[in-house]
Each structure stands twice: as structure tokens, then as C-alpha cells.
């Protein structure tokens, strides 16, 4: 114990500068949770629902993030203050290890601080940490994998592939697209001349370990007819907005902050051509390769490259640190750090809920931000803010409609919602009102709902324009008094009413099958 304490003291002293910026990142993100007027983000309801239905797979993501939440909420509960702790901590840790990665390639303390600050100053870092999802954990797993590879190059210890295998397996269990990162860094090692690290039995062992960790999700996919493949096909064809190369580049500048551009551009070229750091050239090859691949794909959102930025920031931080030391311009350090965070300060009102709706809307218009991240979704506020508004009001409508029914009717009632956010919100906020599990055809809710559609009455939260469609499926459709309207939410979440439908013309299970929505 004494040895551990001494080691901790040394670590705190040696890395104090990185701990400070990591702590700042955590507080900046987490304290936004306490702002009034905003609640859970739409995806958080779904992750809570997934955590309450633990499995080795879900339609739209692997199981790691929900299973972590299953354990976490068992101890700390599902309050917004509890579940927001982990994503904020994960991003703060990613900031810390970006500094450590820079140290491992030879960066001095200022270089370590600059790299950590660069990652902390990216709006996408703060956005990922602002709500619970698998996205919050991906950058941390990516930078840990890079750190292991760098240590392997420095020490020649190829047994570290065991550690790398664990991280690769966890990365795939967190997000399927982490496989793109794994393939990219393996190609980067080969192109950068480090292919000898790959062709050995320890690499194979690491691959076996990662496969074993990921195997439960593979088995789940097989047993459920590969629903994730259908999901990815659907979003590629219908959901993701086409992104021309120029728009992708613009997105990188905006979402990663214009103030970080000099660091990641310098890092890409410096490590690529520097003889002094040729052992770590793979970091530049990795970043450049992923950048070009996602740019040319035309369907990659700008934020999907976030996990690769530690590789570029490490090189860029070393470059600027060496320039400052060579020309003895120490005063430039302070200007660079302030400049980095000026970009984040400009973006903060539209990525974290620190400001009221009108201020956030005005700032969005001032910056000229296009809020359309998905086709048909262009709210007055960026989605990361708009989808935190009004959930309890929606649920109150459902609870009121449900309580208006007789006990006999309640026993025959199926409660349904249009998407996983609505369904999860009804389940979470309606729990204290004895609301039964909700049926929904959206993603994994479709699988759960096959056992939830037993009844002759349907109580559905949906857009008021869906009245005519429901009249074709039921003998009678009644609109419960009341409507949810809010000028600041996405139009998909606006003008919602509760329909009470009786006398289904086709079996409810058939309705569920017809409305199946992996999207």
C-alpha cells in the first residue's frame, strides 16, 4: 500500500499539468448537467432501456456501453446526474492519455499539455462527454490502443499485443466501426515500415483475445439474423446526409474547432517527414489514411473521425514545442493555449446546455451552423441541445391518457411510441405511475416488443398528423385532450398527441412487423 501511495504521488507530481486540464475538461462537461430547462438526451433513454434489458447485442450498437450502465445504475441509479458522470470522465481520461501519448513519443511537458489541450478544446470532445452513449468511450479506447503500440515500438516488447488485443476487443464491443480504426492502424504500421510488429505469434494471440471478447456479439448477431447489418444498410441509404469532400473538410474544421487546425495539420506532416520521429510515423499515416477514407466515403459524419485526432495532436504538439524551444519564444506558449480554447468558448453555447433556448438559438444563427445532422431533422437548435427538451411533458400526456382508462381497459392496453427516445422516456418517467413496458418498432425495441403487443387497445404517442393512418388500422381512434408543442425541438418531436385506438383491424403483432424500423 505504501508503495502504491508513493507511486501515485510521483505520478501526480510528474503529470500535474495533464491532470489539471483533464480535471478542467471533466468539470466543464459535467457541470452542464445542472442547468435547468434541459433534461436527458434522447439517446440516453434508449441506453437506459438497453441497460435494463442486458444482452450481448442490440440492433444499432454492441453491448459494452449498455452493460457498463447496467452495473453502474445498479449502484448509483439512473438519475441524469449519475449517468452523466461516466461520459464526462471518459472524455477527461482521453484528454489525459493524449498527453501521455505525446510524452511517449518524446514530447516535453509543454508538448504534453498542448496535445491534451488540443483534444480538450475540440467541440466534439465536449459534446461526446455531455451525454451517455457509446461515442463517449470510443476516443479513450482509441488513444489507449495507440499508447500501447507506441510503447511496443519503443521497447520492442511484442507481448504487449495481449494488452492491445483486450483494447481492440473492448473497442469492437463498444462500437462496430472501431473495426475501421483497427484496420487503419494495422495498415499504418505496415506502410510506416513497422510490419515486423505484426507478423509474430504475439500478434496472433492478441487477435485471438480480441475475437474472444467480441465473440458474444457475433453469436448474438447470428441468433438474431444479423439485425445490425440491416441497420447499417438502412442508415447508409436513408439516414446519413451525403457529405461531399469539401463539406467533410469544413466539418472537420468546425467540429474539431478552427483553433486546433494548425496543431493537427502540423502533426500530420511533421511525423510523416521527420527523421527524428520516424519510429512514430505510423501515427501520421493512420490519421491521414482515416481522414482520406472518410472524406471519400461521402457518408461519414465529421464527428466519426474524432477517435483519430490524438495521433495528429501528439505530433503537432511536439512540432510547436520544438519550434518554441529552438527560437526561445516561451511567451508563445500562453498565446497558443488561449487561442486553442477561444475556439471552444465560441462553440460552447451550442454543444452544452449552459444557456437558455433563445440564447442558444441566437448563437446558432450567429455562427451560421447547419443543424441538419440527419435527413429531415433541422431544429432551431443543434440536435445535441434540441433533443434534451420536453420529455417529461410528453410523458405526462401518456400517463394522463393511461389513467383515463378503466382498470379493465388498462389490462388490454398496449402503450406504444414512435421512436426509442419516446419509448424510453415513457418507461423511465412512467415507472412511478405503473406504466407497463412500451412497444415500439424502432431498433432493439422492435425485438423487445414482440412480447408486448398483447391487447385490443393501443395507446400511442405520435404526431397529430398520423390520425388518418391510424383510422385505417382501428375501428375507432380517439385523441386524448392535450398536445405537446415546443418551438425549440426537432419537428419529429413536436406536435405530439396521444391516440387511444380500439378495435384493431389487423393483429397488433402484424402491425409491429409492418412498422419495423431499423434506422
N, C-alpha and C positions, 0 to 999 in steps of 0.2 A: 504494500500500500504506500509506503514511504517513497519507494522508487517511482511509482506511478505519479505521485504528487509532484516529485521533483521534475519528472519528465514533462508534466503538464505546465509547471512554472516556466521551464525552458521554452516550451512551445509558445506559451502566451507572450513571453518576452521577445522571442525571435520573430513571431508573426503578428505582433501587436498591430501593425499598420493595416494588415489584411483583416484582422478581426474587427477593427473599428469600422471599416467600410462594409463588412458583412453584417455587422450589427445595425448599422445605419439602414442598410437595404431591408433587413427584416422589419425594423420599426416603421419605415416608410410605407411598406406594403401592409403590414398587419394592422396598424392604427387606423387605416381607412375603413376597417370593418365596423368601427364605432360611429360612423357618420349616419345620421338619421335620414330617413327617406328612401334608403336603398336596402334591399334585403338579399336573399340568396340569389346567385346567378342561376339561370335556367338549367345549366348542366349539373349544378350541384344537387338539385332534386333527384336527377337521374342517378348520379353516383351514390347518393344515399339509398335509393331504391335498390341499386345493384348490390350495395354493401349489405342490405337486409335480405338479399337473395343470393348468398355466396355460391359461386360456381367457378369452374375453371375456364370459363369463356363467356363472352357476351357478343351480341351481333356486331357492334361497332367498335369494340376495343377488347384487348386481352384483359386478364383478371387482376393484375398486380395492384393497380390503384384502388379498385373497389375492395379487394381483400385487405389491404392496409387499412382502409377506412372501417372495415368490419371490426377489426381488432381495436382500432383507435376509439371508435364510438362506443364500444363496449365499456371502455374505461371512462371516457370523457364526455360521452353523449354526442348528440347531433346538432347542438346549437351552432349558429353561424360563427360564434367566437371560438368554438372548439375546432371545427373542421377547417377554418381558415389558417390555423396555426401551422399545419404541415406544409401547404404550398409556399407560404412565406418563408418558412425555414429551409425548404428545398432550394429555393432561388438564392437565399443568402449563402447556403453551402456551396452552390455552384459558383457564386462570386468568389468565395474563399478559395476554392480549388482552382479557379482560373489564375489567381495569384500564385498558388503553389506550382501550377504547371509552368508558369513563367520563371519561377525560381529554378525549377529543374532543368530548364534549357539554358540557364546561365544568366538570368536577369537579376540585377541588383534590387535593393529594396524599393527604389522608386519605380523600376520596371514592373515589379510585382504589384505595387499599388496602382500603377497606371492601367495594367491589364484588368485588375479587379474592378477599378472604377469604370472602365470602358464597358464591361459586361453589366455592371450595376446601372449604368446610365442608359442602357437600351430600353426604350419604352416597352418592347415585347417582354423583356425580363420581368418588369414590374407588373405587366398585365397578366402574365402566366402565374405569378405568385399571388394575384389578387383573388383567386377563387380555386376551389378544389377541382382538379381534373388530372388526367394522366400527363398533360402537357407540362405541368409544374415540375415533374420528376425527370423528364427527358434530358434537359441540359445538364443536370447533375450527373446522371449516368454516363452521358457522353464525355464530359470532362474527366470523370474518373477513369474511363477507358483510355483516353489519351494519356493521362498521367501514368498509368501502368505501362503503356507502350514506351513512353519516353524513358521511364526507369529501366525497362528491359534493354533499350538501346544503350543507355549509359553503363549499365552493369554487365550486360551480356548474359543476364540470368533469364534464360528462356523458360524456366519453371514458372515464371510469372504468368504464363499463358493460362495457368489454373485460375488465377485471380481474374484475368481478362475473360475467361470463359464464364465465370459467375456473373460478371457485369453484363456480358453480351446476352446471357440467358435472361437476366432480370430486365434488360432493355427491351428484349422481344416480348417478354411477359407484360411489359408496361405499354408498349405501342408497336404495332406491327411494322410501321415504317422505320423503326430503328434498324431494321434489316438493311435499309438503304445506307445508313451510316456505317454499318459493319462492312458491307461490301466495298464501300468507298474507301474506308481506311485500309482495308487489305490491298486493294489496287494501288493506293497511295504508297504503301510500303514497298510494293514491287517496283513501281515506277521510280521511286526515290532510291532504289538500289539496296533496300533492306530485305530483299526476298529470302535471304538465309534465315531470317527470324521465323519464317512461315513453314518452311519445308523441314519439319522435325517432329518427333513423336509428342513433344510437349504441346505443340500447336494442335495436333490431332486430339490430344487429351482435353485441351481447353474447349475444342469444338464439341466433343462428346458431352462435356459438362454443360455447356450452353444448351445443347439439344435436349438433354435430360430435364433441365429446368423448364424449357419451353414445351416439352412433350405433352404435359396435361392439356394445354390449349389446343395442340394438334389433335389429340384424341377427342376433345370436346367438339372441334370443328367437324371431324369425321362423323361423330354420333348425331350431329345436328345438320348434316348435309351442307357443310361449309357456308353458313349464313354470312360470314364476314366477306367472302368473295363476292356474293351478291350485293352486299352493302357497298363495297369499294367500286364495283361496276356502276352502280346507280349514282353515287356521288360524282364520279368522274364524268358521267354523261349528262347529269341533270342538275347537280347542286353547285359544284365549284364554278366560279366565274372564270371564263377564259382569260388568261393573263399573258398578253404579248410580251416579248423580251424587254421592251423599253419600260413597260408597266411594272414588270418584276424588278428591274433595277431601281426604278423610282420607289417601289415598295420597300426595298432594302434600305434605301437612304432615309425614308420617312420612319419606318417601323423600328429600325435599329438606331435612329437618330442621326441627322446630318453631322452632328459634332463628333460621332465615332468614326465617320468615314475615313479621315486621314489615318487613323490607327489601323483599321483592318486592311486598307489598301496597302499601306506601308508594310504591314506584317506579311501580307501575301507575297509581295515581290522581294522583300528583304530575305526571308528564309529561303526563298526559291533560288536566289543567286548568291547568297553569302557563303563563302568558303568556310568561314569560322563556325557557322551553324549548319553545315551541310548534313550533319547527322540527324537534324530535325527538319530536314526539307520536306518530309512526308506531311508535316502539318500544313504547309502551303499547298501542296498537291491535293491534299484532302479537301481543303476549303475551296480552292479554285475548281476542283472537279465537281463538287456538290453544287457550287454556285452555277456553273455552266449547265449541268444536268437539269437542275430545277428550272433554270431560266428557259431552256429549250423545250421542256416538257409542256409548257403552256397551261398546266392545270395546278401548279403548285402555288399555294398562298405564300406570301412573303415571310410569314412567321415560321414556316416549316424549315427554314434554314437556320433558325436560332441556335440549334444544338451544335453547329459547326463554328460559331464565332469565337469561342475560346482559343481555337487553333490559330486564328488570324490575329487575335488581340495579343497573344503571347509574343509573337514575332514583332508586331508593331510596337509594343511596349519596349522591347529590347532595342529596337531601332532608335526610337526617340530618346531613350535613356543614354544610349551610346553617343548620340549627337550632342546632347546636353553636356555630357562629361568631356567630350572631345574639345568643345569650344568654351567650356567653363561658363555656361549660361544658366546657372542654378535658378535664377528668378523665373525662367520659363516654365519650371515645374508647376508653379502655382497657377499660372495662366492656363496651362493645358488642363489641369484638373477642374478649374472653374468653367472653362469652355465646355468640357465634357458634360457637366451637369446642367449647363444652361439649356442644352437641348432637351434634357429630361424635364426640366422645370416648365418649359414651353408646352410639352406634351401631357404633363401630369393631369390637368383638368379633364382630359378626355379618356384617360385609361384607368384612373382610380376614382372612386366616389367621394372625393373630398369637397365637391362643390354642388350647389343646388342645380336643379334641372335646367333652369333658364341660363345660368352662367355657363354650364357645360355645353348647352346648345349654341350659345353665342360664340364660345371659344371654338367649337367645331366649325362653325361657319367662317370665323375669322381665319382659321388655318386652311380652309378650303378642303377639308377632309371628305372623301367619298366614303360614306358609311356602309356601302353595299359590299359585305363580305360573302354573301350567298345570294343567289338569284332570287329576286323578289323581296329581299329584305334590305330596306334602306330607311331606317328610322331617323328621326331628327337627331338622336344621339348615337354615338358609336354603339354597336351591339353589346360591347363589354359593359356598358352602363345601362342601356335600354332594357336589357334582359334581366335586370335586377329589380324592376319596378312593378308593383301592383299585385303580387302573388297572393297575399292574404285576402285582398278584396275579392279576387276571383274565387278563392276557396269559400269565402263567406256566402257567395251566391249558391254554390253547390250544397253547402251544409243547410242553408235555408230551404232549398228545394227538397232535399232529402228528408228534412224534419217535417215538411208539409205533408208527407205521405203517411198513410196509416201503417200500423205495425205489420199488418198482413201484406200490404203493398211493398214495404221495405224488404220483406223476406223474398220477394220476387223481383227485386230491382238490381239491375246491372248499372254500376256507375262507370261512365266512360269519358275519355278525354281525347283531344285531337293530337296531342304530341306528348313526348315523355316528360317534358317540363311541367305541363299542366297535370299530368297523371301523378308525378312525383310530389308536386305541391299539394294536391288534394290528399294524398296519403299521409304526408308529413303533418300538415296543419289540421287535417281532418281526423287524425288519430284520437284526439281527446273527445271527439264527438261520435266515436264508434262508427266512423265511415269505413265500409268494407274495402278490401283491395280493389284497385281501379283497373278496368280493362282499357287497353289501348293497342292500336295496331302498329305503333311506331317502335322500330328496332327491337330490343330484347323484351319490351313489354308485350310484343306480339306472342312470343313464346310463353311468357307467364300467363297471358290472358286466355289461353286455350281452356284453362280450368276455371275461368272467372266469368264465363258468359252463359251462366245458367239462370234464366229468368225470363219473364214476359214483359217486363217494364224496363225501358232504357232511360237513364238519366244522364244526359250528355252535355258537357261544357264545350261550346263550339261557337263559331262566328254566326251572327244573326242571319247572314245570307244563306246559310245551309238549311234553312227551314224547308224549302221546296224539295230538296233532295231527301230529307227525312220523311216527308209525306208520301213518297213513293215506296218507302220501306216499312211504314207503320200505318195502322188504321187511323190512329189519332196522334196528333203532335201538339202539345201544349207548351207555350213559352212561359216559364216562371217569371213573375214580375222582377224587374231589375236588369241592369246591363252594366258591364264593365267598360268604361271608356277612359283613356288617358292619352294626351297628346304626345307623350314622350316615348311610348313603347313602339315596338315593331307592329306593322299593320296586321301581322299574323296573330298578334296577341292583343289586338284591340277589338272593340265592339263585340265582346263575348257575352253570350246569354246561356242559360241552362234550359235545355229542352227536356220535357217529360214525355216520352214516347210509349204508346201502348199498342198491343196487338201487332207483333212483328209478322210481316208477310212472308218472310223467309227466316229460317233458323238463325239465331244470333251467331252461332259458330260459323255459318256460311258468310254472314256479314263481315265477321272478323277476317276470314280468309280473303274475301274480295278487297278489303281495305288494307291488306298487309303492306307495310311501308318501311322498307329498309333504306333509310335515307339520312 
